[in-house]
Amino acid sequence: MEILIRPTAADVATQAARILAHYAREGATLGLATGSTPVATYQELIRMHREEGLSFAQCRAFLLDEYIGLPREHEQSYYRTIRREFTEHIDIEDANVHSPDGLLPDSDAAGRSYDEAIQQSGGVDIQLLGVGTNGHVGFNEPGSSLASPTRLKTLHPQTVKDNARFFDSADDVPRHVLTQGLGTISRARHLLLLATGEGKAPAVHALAEGPVSAHCPASILQLHPHATVIVDEAAARDLQESEYYRYADANKPSWQRH
Ligand code: F6R
């Protein structure tokens, strides 16, 4: 795992956008996350599109997850959120932005067909990830199988609490989601996880330095051949090897610099 510690959340976004821009230039298949963390990265990519001509016209995108039962046009559906925050502002074809269908009555079939669609597209080249305060990625809550496919999951009460800020009240947060599984996420060729703020510090320590375990689903990054974790100083607070990560980052061979 490559762990990059940057001074601020804005620096995390700049670095992440630089990495994603490299893939966009190749016409890659992008795996997109929602939530607060990637918003600044999306804003930087939108700026690069407007001011530097960065094009996404050859790209495809797959979202990590979707609430079950929320109409697509609901302001908080991830279908709407990713368009509002990112893809409406760049030149990717809307038909090439895919998300799990949280309205299909048979969620097992919906999960299977989403995994098939990802595979048929040639797979995800770079998967952007946030991490929950409880260590979830996508909505693979603690206890998720490390090999899981896209499927229905019940949100952890902590996640409902964390996401209540996007809704009028915690009661309005849907309790179920269709999420890419940890097996699905692991098939992406490059995993790029971002975390900012001290609320994420325990999860960052657990995912990078704790055991690989269903208790911390984000720890699957330790098993991945190409995983990059970018955190700000606040989220890096609990890392025990932070001095070594900084040293390795500063002494990277030139061909490994982003
Ligand atoms: C969102 C997702 C979640 C979030 C995580 C962190 O598509 O899959 O795993 O990445 O809950 O959310 P924020 O960034 O809001 O702290």
Boltz pocket constraint, residues with backbone or C-beta under 6 A from the ligand:
constraints:
  - pocket:
      binder: B
      contacts: [[A, 32], [A, 33], [A, 34], [A, 35], [A, 36], [A, 37], [A, 38], [A, 64], [A, 65], [A, 129], [A, 130], [A, 131], [A, 132], [A, 133], [A, 136], [A, 137], [A, 138], [A, 139]]
      max_distance: 6.0
